[in-house]
Amino acid sequence: MSRARAVVEAIAKALADKPDAVSVTEREGRGQTWLDLTMAPGDMGRVIGRQGRTAQAVRTLANLAAEMDGTKVSVDFRDQ
């Protein structure tokens, strides 16, 4: 598990009402890693936040963690 995935998963579980429904899948290609964050529909709004500020913060922290591993990362938010 990459550092970026661990960071995204920890933040999402901390914000979710149903932390057991949080799932982060990781796929790689073209020198970049994509993280797909899936949560319960009611929890998705909490992670996205007002005007997407929380989502942007999650992406920023994931990029910082990925930079420590020498990679680039993109985070996608998906409903179950």
PyMOL commands that set and color helices and strands:
alter all, ss='L'
color gray80, all
select helices_A, chain A and resi 3-15+19-21+41-48+50-69
alter helices_A, ss='H'
color red, helices_A
select strands_A, chain A and resi 23-29+32-39+72-79
alter strands_A, ss='S'
color yellow, strands_A
deselect
rebuild
show_as cartoon
